[in-house]
Amino acid sequence: MRDFDLLQPKNLSDALDALAQNNSAIRPLAGGTDMLVDIRAKRAAPDVLVSLQNVSELRGITRENGALKIGAATTIAEFLKHPELAKHDALRQAAYVFANPMIRNTATIGGNIGSASPAADMLPPLLAFDAQIELVSQNETRLMPLSEFFLAPRKTARHANELVARIHLPIPGDASFVVRPSSSVASAFYKLGLRQADAISIVSVAVWLQRDGEKIRDVRIALGAVAPRPMRAIRAQEILRGEIFNETNLKESARIASEECSPIDDLRARANYRGRMIAVYVRRMLEQAWSKTQ
Ligand SMILES: Cc1cc2nc3c(=O)[nH]c(=O)nc-3n(C[C@H](O)[C@H](O)[C@H](O)COP(=O)(O)OP(=O)(O)OC[C@H]3O[C@@H](n4cnc5c(N)ncnc54)[C@H](O)[C@@H]3O)c2cc1C
């Protein structure tokens, strides 16, 4: 394995100081479950890694101003145990099928975002929940919709001197989340892999919807592993908004979602199969989310 220096700052300010050297060969290190694999495989060659392990400001989940604020260094296992997640079904389901217990104890949510893999499991549900990310540097804090963060496979809008500090998630049922009394919200997630655990997604689908009587008041559909970056199926959402939840509308939305994505052939599956599975699972996740609403 290539040599690198490891910095172990004790707080956020020291971590940001280290990154402010603004050297492109310096990179954050969270759980290392992607980064160390990438270094071994020669996909990454940092001279310096800044470990976030001791940076307590980046850990934990809090509730503030109508949003859940998730520290980027929160592990998937910590995330899974948190009671607030019960209200974010799609995220809980994604964390539940993430890798294996050993990786879940180490891998972080910020690392999943930082890796910017099109197949990263937490990203479709975060997109479906309209998550925003808080990027911090020595001099600035900026909030960005997660949907704008991914530029290409493994490329993000993060500046070299920035860290993803927290993820902001709206809380269903919170006053600022504007839910009408006659409607309710629900979400669902599915990951299709070649086996039940420790599998890289062939496709993944996350759906969030808000019901109003027999109509879909609002809906968000997000797809993983079928485009250069995790994506929202914008047209598939549009045709459902304000419409009756019925067979025809579901079928059409699922068809459009599979048209909107641009999967590739790889060793896990053919592009054509991925497109067909998107149609199947978009429809199933819409049905599943709907069945949880009242
Ligand atoms: C055996 C195995 C199974 C896996 N299974 C899955 C799976 O089922 N689903 C899945 O989605 N992934 C899986 N992965 C990939 C990996 O575990 C995840 O992507 C994980 O979330 C990465 O988190 P980490 O904390 O280990 O990140 P690291 O490896 O430390 O970092 C990943 C990237 O994010 C950057 N980064 C980390 N933290 C921050 C931050 N706060 N701000 C800015 N940039 C940051 C790093 O610089 C690096 O570029 C698996 C990996 C292994 C080895």
The ligand as an SDF file (V2000), in Angstrom:
LIG
                    3D

 53 58  0  0  0  0  0  0  0  0999 V2000
  -17.0660   -4.8960    2.2460 C   0  0  0  0  0  0  0  0  0  0  0  0
  -17.7060   -3.5760    1.8760 C   0  0  0  0  0  0  0  0  0  0  0  0
  -19.0750   -3.5390    1.6860 C   0  0  0  0  0  0  0  0  0  0  0  0
  -19.6870   -2.3230    1.3450 C   0  0  0  0  0  0  0  0  0  0  0  0
  -21.0420   -2.3170    1.1740 N   0  0  0  0  0  0  0  0  0  0  0  0
  -21.6620   -1.1650    0.8830 C   0  0  0  0  0  0  0  0  0  0  0  0
  -23.0760   -1.1400    0.7370 C   0  0  0  0  0  0  0  0  0  0  0  0
  -23.7830   -2.1390    0.9110 O   0  0  0  0  0  0  0  0  0  0  0  0
  -23.6490    0.0440    0.3940 N   0  0  0  0  0  0  0  0  0  0  0  0
  -22.9120    1.1790    0.1970 C   0  0  0  0  0  0  0  0  0  0  0  0
  -23.4920    2.2220   -0.1100 O   0  0  0  0  0  0  0  0  0  0  0  0
  -21.5800    1.1750    0.3320 N   0  0  0  0  0  0  0  0  0  0  0  0
  -20.9280    0.0340    0.6710 C   0  0  0  0  0  0  0  0  0  0  0  0
  -19.5630    0.0150    0.8050 N   0  0  0  0  0  0  0  0  0  0  0  0
  -18.8060    1.2640    0.5700 C   0  0  0  0  0  0  0  0  0  0  0  0
  -18.5220    2.1010    1.8400 C   0  0  0  0  0  0  0  0  0  0  0  0
  -18.6170    1.3260    3.0120 O   0  0  0  0  0  0  0  0  0  0  0  0
  -19.4960    3.2850    1.9800 C   0  0  0  0  0  0  0  0  0  0  0  0
  -19.4610    4.1320    0.8670 O   0  0  0  0  0  0  0  0  0  0  0  0
  -19.2490    4.1010    3.2580 C   0  0  0  0  0  0  0  0  0  0  0  0
  -20.3800    4.8870    3.5630 O   0  0  0  0  0  0  0  0  0  0  0  0
  -18.0380    5.0050    3.1920 C   0  0  0  0  0  0  0  0  0  0  0  0
  -17.9330    5.6560    4.4410 O   0  0  0  0  0  0  0  0  0  0  0  0
  -16.5500    5.8070    5.2040 P   0  0  0  0  0  0  0  0  0  0  0  0
  -16.8430    6.5050    6.4660 O   0  0  0  0  0  0  0  0  0  0  0  0
  -15.8600    4.5030    5.3230 O   0  0  0  0  0  0  0  0  0  0  0  0
  -15.7990    6.7720    4.1880 O   0  0  0  0  0  0  0  0  0  0  0  0
  -14.2580    6.8910    3.8060 P   0  0  0  0  0  0  0  0  0  0  0  0
  -13.7960    5.6600    3.0910 O   0  0  0  0  0  0  0  0  0  0  0  0
  -13.4560    7.3280    4.9600 O   0  0  0  0  0  0  0  0  0  0  0  0
  -14.3700    8.0900    2.7780 O   0  0  0  0  0  0  0  0  0  0  0  0
  -15.0650    7.9690    1.5350 C   0  0  0  0  0  0  0  0  0  0  0  0
  -14.9360    9.2720    0.7560 C   0  0  0  0  0  0  0  0  0  0  0  0
  -15.6510   10.3080    1.3990 O   0  0  0  0  0  0  0  0  0  0  0  0
  -14.7900   11.3820    1.7680 C   0  0  0  0  0  0  0  0  0  0  0  0
  -15.2850   11.8460    3.0650 N   0  0  0  0  0  0  0  0  0  0  0  0
  -15.4720   11.1300    4.1840 C   0  0  0  0  0  0  0  0  0  0  0  0
  -16.0340   11.8910    5.1470 N   0  0  0  0  0  0  0  0  0  0  0  0
  -16.1920   13.1220    4.6110 C   0  0  0  0  0  0  0  0  0  0  0  0
  -16.7300   14.3550    5.1080 C   0  0  0  0  0  0  0  0  0  0  0  0
  -17.2330   14.4810    6.3330 N   0  0  0  0  0  0  0  0  0  0  0  0
  -16.7290   15.4290    4.2820 N   0  0  0  0  0  0  0  0  0  0  0  0
  -16.2500   15.3170    3.0300 C   0  0  0  0  0  0  0  0  0  0  0  0
  -15.7440   14.1950    2.4920 N   0  0  0  0  0  0  0  0  0  0  0  0
  -15.7140   13.0980    3.2850 C   0  0  0  0  0  0  0  0  0  0  0  0
  -13.3800   10.7900    1.7880 C   0  0  0  0  0  0  0  0  0  0  0  0
  -12.3780   11.7640    1.5340 O   0  0  0  0  0  0  0  0  0  0  0  0
  -13.4940    9.7830    0.6490 C   0  0  0  0  0  0  0  0  0  0  0  0
  -13.3500   10.4280   -0.5920 O   0  0  0  0  0  0  0  0  0  0  0  0
  -18.9130   -1.1500    1.1800 C   0  0  0  0  0  0  0  0  0  0  0  0
  -17.5270   -1.2050    1.3770 C   0  0  0  0  0  0  0  0  0  0  0  0
  -16.9230   -2.3900    1.7340 C   0  0  0  0  0  0  0  0  0  0  0  0
  -15.4280   -2.4230    1.9470 C   0  0  0  0  0  0  0  0  0  0  0  0
  1  2  1  0
  2  3  1  0
  2 52  2  0
  3  4  2  0
  4  5  1  0
  4 50  1  0
  5  6  2  0
  6  7  1  0
  6 13  1  0
  7  8  2  0
  7  9  1  0
  9 10  1  0
 10 11  2  0
 10 12  1  0
 12 13  2  0
 13 14  1  0
 14 15  1  0
 14 50  1  0
 15 16  1  0
 16 17  1  0
 16 18  1  0
 18 19  1  0
 18 20  1  0
 20 21  1  0
 20 22  1  0
 22 23  1  0
 23 24  1  0
 24 25  2  0
 24 26  1  0
 24 27  1  0
 27 28  1  0
 28 29  2  0
 28 30  1  0
 28 31  1  0
 31 32  1  0
 32 33  1  0
 33 34  1  0
 33 48  1  0
 34 35  1  0
 35 36  1  0
 35 46  1  0
 36 37  1  0
 36 45  1  0
 37 38  2  0
 38 39  1  0
 39 40  1  0
 39 45  2  0
 40 41  1  0
 40 42  2  0
 42 43  1  0
 43 44  2  0
 44 45  1  0
 46 47  1  0
 46 48  1  0
 48 49  1  0
 50 51  2  0
 51 52  1  0
 52 53  1  0
M  END
$$$$
